[in-house]
Structure formats: C-alpha cells, structure tokens
Amino acid sequence: MATPRDLSTASLDPARTDAADVARALLVDPERGLTAEEAARRLAHHGPNELRAAASTPLWRRLLAQFSDPLILLLLAAVVISVIAWLIEGAVGAPIDAIVIVAILVLNAVLGLVQESRAEHAVAALAVMTQARSTVLRDGELRTVPSTELVPGDILVLAEGDQVGADARLFRAAALFVAEASLTGESEAVEKHPDRIDEVVPIGDRRDMVFKGTAVSRGTGGAIVTATGMATEMGAIATMLDATVEQPTPLQQEVSHLGRLLGRIVIGIAIVVMVTIALIEGIRTPADVVTVLLLGVSLAVAAVPEGLPAILSVVLALGVQRMAKRNAVVKRLSSVETLGSASVICTDKTGTLTTNQMTIERIVTASGTVDLSGVGYAPVGRATDHGHDLAAGPLRLEAQIVLGAGSLVNDAQLAQHDGVWEIEGDPTEAAFLVAARKLGGTREETARYGRVAEVPFSSERKMMSTAHRHENGDLVVLSKGAPDVLLRHCTRLQLGARIVPLDPVRRARALADMELLSEEAFRTLGVAYRPAPELEGTGGGADAADFDESAEQDLVYAGVVGILDPPRPEVRPAIAEARAAGIRVVMITGDHPATAARIARDLGIIDDEGIALPGARIDGMDEHQLRDAVRTVSVFARVSPAHKLRIVDALQAEGLVVAMTGDGVNDAPALKSADIGIAMGVTGTEVAKEAANMVLADDDFATIVHAVREGRVIFDNIRKFLRYLLYGNMGEVLTVFLGVVFAGLLGFTHASADGIVLPLLATQILWINLVTDSGPALAMGVDPEIDDVMTRPPRGLHDRAIDRGMWIGIAITGLVISVVTLLTMDVFLPGGLIPGGTDTFDVARTAGFTTLVFAGLIMAFNARSATSSAFRGFFANRWLWGAVVLGVLLQVAVVSLPPLQVAFSTASLDGVHWAVCAAMASVVLWVEELRKLGLRLLRRRRADAAAHAR
Ligand SMILES: Nc1ncnc2c1ncn2[C@@H]1O[C@H](COP(=O)(O)OP(=O)(O)OP(=O)(O)O)[C@@H](O)[C@H]1O
C-alpha cells in the first residue's frame, strides 16, 4: 500500500484543497474511515497526538530544592559554624554532631523527594483518566478513542460539545459552530462550512477546517484529520502552553501559612531558650556557644513541620486515587477539600438519578393509547390496545407514524453484538429505534426515506428536526421534542390517515394526554411532521445550508410517547445519606415539571407538598426573587443551561457551597461557576468534562455522595496528622524550655561531660522529628473513617483546619508530654525532686528522650479523633501499627547500638528504665482519654438539654 502523504509537512494546503482531494491524498474513504490496522500503522509512524510537555526538572535540582527551606538553611549554617569552631579548637576527634545532622537532613530530603514524586505520579495518573476522547469512523463503524490516538486520515465525527482532537478538513457540516477562543482569541463561535476556501487566510477565517483544542458549540460535522500532535496549529503555539502547574489548595496554603507562623514563634522561643541557658548556666567556652546555637536552631527545625506540605500532597493524592477507584475522578487536589464542604448538590435527573435506560412503554395519539411490552434494548415486545394485540386501524397507523418519524429524526444506532443488543448515541433516541422494531411494518416504511438536512437537538430548543426525501422524490420535515414545546409549532393533527386542524379542544386534549403521562413519571417526547415541497426550490435541492429552524412550523402533530427511565436503586439511600450530612439535594432537569416532581418525590428529594419550579418562571424573576425561591424549591424543571448558571449564583449568594452536575456544552459556564463542577463521564460532552473539577465515571448520583464522604474523610485525616505532629512538637519545645529552667532551679548546671546541661540534644530532637515521627504521620493520612463523617454538617469553606479547640488540646497534651519526660529524667537522677535516683546524667537524658519518643508514638492513636477514644478502631490501620512498631525498634536501636550511641549521645538502658519510660509515656494516653470522656459527656449533656428545650 502506498504511504499517505503527510499533509502537515507536504506543500498541499488542506484549507485550499477540495475535501475529496484531501481524502484521496490521505488514502481514506470518508464513508468508512481508516481500518484499525491502518490507524495503528499511522500511529506508529506519526506518534501520539500530543503536544510536547515541558521538560521535567532534573533529579539533583529537585533534591537540592528540599534544602531551600530557610530554617533548614539556618541549621546548615549552624552546622558550618560548629565545624569551624571544631577546627579552631584543634580538630580533635570528629565533628559528630555536624555529621549526624547532615546525615539526618539528607535522609529527610530523600524522603521528601519520594513523597513529592508519589504525589506527582498520582496527579499524572489522574490526567490519564480524564484524557479527552474523540469519535471517529474506523472500519465503517463509529468508535470512541482517546484523542491521543488520532492519526492523519482519521474521519472525525463531530457533535455538539466535542473537543476537536486534531486539525481536520471538513467534508460535511450541519449548522456547525466551533468556539476557537483557545486558538484565535475570538470569543464568538465561528460557523464552519465544507466549501473550499481559495485564498490564503488567517486561521480564524479557515471556515472549512477545524483545529485541535477548539470545541464544537453547536451542530454536527465530519472532517478528515490532516495534522496531529505538534504538527497542528495548536502545536505551533504549544511552546507558550507549558504544562499547567497545580496551584496550592486552600489547605496547603493554610498549612504553609501555619508553617511560617510557627517558624516565627519558634525562632522567638529558640532565642528565649538560648538566652535562658546562657543566663542560667553561663556560657564558658566556644563549644558552649555552638551547643546552644545548634540546640536553638534544631528546635526551630523540629517544631516547624517542614515536611507537611509534601505529606499533605501525598494524602490528598492518595485520597484522589481512592475516589477514582470509586468512579469519582477529581481533576485538581483542591476539589477534594471543597467536596468535603459541599452544602448543596444540584443534580441532573436523566442518567444521574435515573438509569438512562430508556424504554418507550406507551404511545398516545389522537385515536387512543398503545402499550408496548419488553424491557431493555432488545427489540422484542408486544404492542397492545387495552390488553389486546394492536389491530390494523387508525390507532396503529398513528403509532406507526410516531415511531417511524421518531426513528428517522434520530442520530442513534441500534445493533446486535454477540447476541446482545447495544446502542450507540442518545438512549432517548435509541428508544424509538427499539420501539419501531416492536411495531411491525414501521421499519420497512422508514427505509424509504433518506436524510438530506437537519437542525440538531439542543437543551435550549428542546426539539430537533430533519428533512428527508422519500424514494418517490417527496420531501418532508420531521420533528421530535418536548411535547409542550413541539405543540407550539403544530397547527394540524394526524387522525387516522387524515390530517385535521389542531383546534383548541384537540390541542388541550393533546396537552392533557402528555400531562397524564408525566404525572406517572414517564419522560415524554412528541413527534410531528409535514410535507415540505418548498424545500425543493431552495438551492437546487434540500441542501443542509438552507434548512433551519424556520422550517419548524405548521407541523402535523402525530402523538406523544411515554418513556420509562427508572430511578437508580442506589440513589434513594444516597439522598438520605446526603440529607443526614446536612447537604441539600436539588434536582435541575430539562424534563417536564410533572415528571420531575414525581421522580423527586419517589426519591425523597421533596415531600408530597413539594413542587417543581419551571424554567419559564425563573425567567420572570430578578436576583432577589430567585434567591427567595432557591431557599425552598428543590426541583427545577424544563430549565435550560442558562437557568443553571442563575441557580448556582443564587445558591452561592445564599452562602452555600454548590456542587453542580452537567453534561452539555452549554452547561460549561454553570460547571465553572459552581464550587465543584461535576461532569458526566459517560454521557457528558468533552467540553463539560473540560470545564468540570470532577468527572463521574459512572454518571451515578450515589458516586457524588461517596465522593463527598471521601472528601470529608481526607480532611479529617489531614487534621489527624496536624494534631499528631503539633502534639509532639509542642512536647519537645516545652521539654527543652522547662527542662532548662528546672535544671537551673535544681542546680544541675554543668553536670554532664558536654559542659552545658541540656534536657535534649540537637541531634535527638532531629531524630524524633525527622525519623520516628514521620511514619505515623503518613499512616494517619490513610486512616480509615474513625468518626462517622456523614453525621456532621458540612465544614465551612473558610473554616480553619486547626481551630481553637485543637490548639487547646495541643497545648495541654504538649504540656503533659514535657512534664512526664522531665519527671522520667528526674526519677533516675540523684538529687532531683523525686529522691532515689542513682544514674548518670547521660542515662537519665536517654530515658527522657525515650519517653518523649514513646509518648509521641502513643499519641498517634490519640490524634485520630478529637472526641472518640483512642481504642476505637484500634487495630483498623495496619500502616499505623507498622509505623509505631518501626518507631519503637528505631528507638531501641538508637539507645542500644554503640555506633548510634556515639552519634546521638545516648547510653544503654536496662529493663527497669524501659518499663518506667513506657509507663510514663502512657500517662498522656490516660490523660487524653479522660479529657475526651469529659468532652463526650459534656456534648451529650448539651444535646439532651437542647432536646429537652424543644
Ligand atoms: N434527542 C432528543 N430529541 C428531541 N427531543 C429530546 C431529545 N432528548 C430530549 N428531548 C426532549 O427535551 C427535553 C429536555 O431534554 P434535556 O436533555 O434538556 O433534559 P433531560 O435530559 O430531560 O434532563 P436532565 O437535564 O435531567 O438531563 C426532554 O424532556 C425531552 O422531551
């Protein structure tokens, strides 16, 4: 086979070449597309259809960036000073502290880097899940493929809401409008037409081409891909489009703010500690200066959780992965936090609350009602009239017109694959194809019509029309749409084989028929038609360009179908769960108010008195009236996408955090405006997915509620490790500070070989923070749900992660930790508060150090809830247990292994020491248990009092 010319590099300009010639040059038949093998071959030749990503930062620079924190730099400076002092003093022995501190910092940087890479990988994996897709014709069939797999010569099939995946030459277009702002900056959508352009014109004027990165805002079309990847016009400007950098989430901002605040406070404390030591103990040698300096700076490094932003990213990213496994694909980490605060979920009805498995069960025409049996897409079922097989006659004829016309003004396809009936396209439309097959004779008739033009369906118009030519040359217009809308375009009625005027009585009857179907929860669709001889005169045939909305008049109303779209079984409990969690559910649908209200009632969204507010009423309201309305109304029906935007704005003005679902191209503004835009993964358009923060892989409402729960759990877990880290840090700072003060008061100055008496050494402080504490903190990030997060109201968007209650808890716990640590040291020291101690200062300090580490590890269990006992879900997190056991082993090692004893100035402990350390450390657990018990009792008493008052 000849190789197709690569148009992107050839001199041929597709915009100035006939579509047929472009197809020929690219060796493709526009009616069949490429074969799968040929597409694979071309993909191998041209490479994936991607814009080259920006080069990644080299590893060494990322490692170096780990040291860029000002406090770490300060510590490094202190280390340098200590080395200089050691050199001045004659370089005796080895500068052990300096070596140990640098080693710990390197270890810490490597860990930080690993965290960062994990978070990045998780985010990259999300990008793959939310990648854009395109519809192409391959082997004569429609296929949806990732847009990265498009190749030159592919036949793109474009519909409203599609992202154009590659540059392509149009060969067909029906009312095709493309938004090209991303490429040309032009905000208005441009109408496209396959007619060749003869001059060389700028991109914005190449009406016969569509370009990668733009979006179809209206209409349909077919185009031959002429360029992919960097060869596209978008590729030409791609150097300007560096990969978007993830902005820090509000929580990440709060944490870095917290870091800076702590940094300042701690530097203050460090200075106070250093001055206190100098005053109480007196600085005697340069070594004393270095010891105090290192201690002060290490304290600062320890107390400020530098690793927190990285841990935060990992926890968010892991949460995002868990959500994705449950079909909620979040595009940005920040959306996870917002999800947890959602206070109202506005949801579509069709496909989200319902199954979107449409079955026509009823056809109501002027002569009566036909019932159709059978479920699903298999076209087997009986047509009956009052329980009897439908006989030939006016009713059958009318039903045949309804279903026949309905399956012609239709873009869906029905086919049997391996014995299973499957549909391609809109399920509402496919329902007509299935029903038409159930009613014998209909398909034979429709086969005689060929489509010549169309005005596509849109959620604003709520109807669509096509023009067809019969074998005998006659032209007709066929329309289907929301019956109340369609009836406005009808002046006549089909009655048996006759066409009669649609007088007020007949119109009222038709409306009543539809209303009745709606109240029974049926989705309704009307069908109408008219002979259209006048189309013949326009431009030598019913040309697509001459056919527009103006043809939708003077129609003959044929009848209405009742489509069953059952609610998803999991939705009712999900709505109850949302309500319990203080989240309101609002249904916003294009469907009829009666259908909407009935289904909302069945699902528990509204009670029997609840009503559906029609979109037309919203039009008559100003902002204030709408704000009043959204306070009470939970069902909006027959709305258009523009109403959605107004509803979002009104709810937000009421102070609510709004999650909003959407699927169509016109939903994009509402999705962007909502706090969380949620696009449908299955039925949603590419434009909607692009505008949303989250994509539902299964279109299911219940998935949104799961995602909210997950968002709350993630936020809870973040609070857990904040609490945990700050408990420990507060404990250390207070231990050092109080230790120095008490040492002075008790006269323990210069009691050890190191010169100055310090309750903890710089290396030990760094050990605790950067080694033993990191494991439990990480494990906390994947903690299972300890407190039921769906029993509390949503968190305010601007509520702080660390509130006052938490600060009080941190202060109390920090104080308890420092007191037990100092008491442990005192127990073993001779001449302390508690008599009987006989150990050396080094042993006593090692015991204090160990108590501090153990208390920290025990606090990990406590930090998991502000109110629940640490024993609740005690064994639920095996990572936490792993981390705690590892922490204990590391501590045993640092106390008992001689090389580590030298590095960390520790001394061996015996059995009694270990037991006392463990017992003293456990005191924090009991104190916290008592405090939480008190809190719980208080809370219960308040709840009882409130219940009593009611
Ligand atoms: N393919 C179609 N052709 C003609 N009319 C349609 C088609 N699909 C839907 N309709 C009519 O338009 C109305 C509105 O449809 P739209 O897609 O805006 O909302 P919906 O799918 O009913 O609900 P939701 O907004 O909850 O997804 C429907 O109730 C139906 O009567």
The ligand as a Tripos MOL2 file, in Angstrom:
@<TRIPOS>MOLECULE
LIG
   31    33     1     0     0
SMALL
NO_CHARGES

@<TRIPOS>ATOM
      1 N1        -32.8230   13.6410   21.3050 N.pl3     1 LIG1
      2 C1        -33.9120   14.3580   21.5320 C.ar      1 LIG1
      3 N2        -34.6750   14.7670   20.5180 N.ar      1 LIG1
      4 C2        -35.7590   15.5090   20.7490 C.ar      1 LIG1
      5 N3        -36.1790   15.8610   21.9510 N.ar      1 LIG1
      6 C3        -35.4770   15.4800   23.0120 C.ar      1 LIG1
      7 C4        -34.3130   14.7010   22.8680 C.ar      1 LIG1
      8 N4        -33.8050   14.4650   24.0840 N.ar      1 LIG1
      9 C5        -34.6140   15.0730   24.9490 C.ar      1 LIG1
     10 N5        -35.6280   15.6850   24.3240 N.ar      1 LIG1
     11 C6        -36.7130   16.4530   24.9350 C.3       1 LIG1
     12 O1        -36.1650   17.6140   25.5090 O.3       1 LIG1
     13 C7        -36.4670   17.6470   26.8960 C.3       1 LIG1
     14 C8        -35.2880   18.2270   27.6360 C.3       1 LIG1
     15 O2        -34.1510   17.4500   27.4480 O.3       1 LIG1
     16 P1        -32.7850   17.7920   28.1420 P.3       1 LIG1
     17 O3        -31.7600   16.9310   27.5450 O.co2     1 LIG1
     18 O4        -32.5960   19.2540   28.1710 O.co2     1 LIG1
     19 O5        -33.0220   17.3730   29.6390 O.3       1 LIG1
     20 P2        -33.2500   15.9330   30.2230 P.3       1 LIG1
     21 O6        -32.3360   15.0040   29.5600 O.co2     1 LIG1
     22 O7        -34.7060   15.6080   30.1600 O.co2     1 LIG1
     23 O8        -32.9670   16.0940   31.7340 O.3       1 LIG1
     24 P3        -31.6380   16.3960   32.5290 P.3       1 LIG1
     25 O9        -31.4510   17.8590   32.3950 O.co2     1 LIG1
     26 O10       -32.0340   15.9810   33.8850 O.co2     1 LIG1
     27 O11       -30.5430   15.5810   31.9750 O.co2     1 LIG1
     28 C9        -36.7850   16.2200   27.2820 C.3       1 LIG1
     29 O12       -37.6810   16.1670   28.3290 O.3       1 LIG1
     30 C10       -37.3890   15.6640   26.0190 C.3       1 LIG1
     31 O13       -38.7610   15.9030   25.9750 O.3       1 LIG1
@<TRIPOS>BOND
     1     1     2 1
     2     2     3 ar
     3     2     7 ar
     4     3     4 ar
     5     4     5 ar
     6     5     6 ar
     7     6     7 ar
     8     6    10 ar
     9     7     8 ar
    10     8     9 ar
    11     9    10 ar
    12    10    11 1
    13    11    12 1
    14    11    30 1
    15    12    13 1
    16    13    14 1
    17    13    28 1
    18    14    15 1
    19    15    16 1
    20    16    17 2
    21    16    18 1
    22    16    19 1
    23    19    20 1
    24    20    21 2
    25    20    22 1
    26    20    23 1
    27    23    24 1
    28    24    25 2
    29    24    26 1
    30    24    27 1
    31    28    29 1
    32    28    30 1
    33    30    31 1
@<TRIPOS>SUBSTRUCTURE
     1 LIG1         1 GROUP 0 **** ****
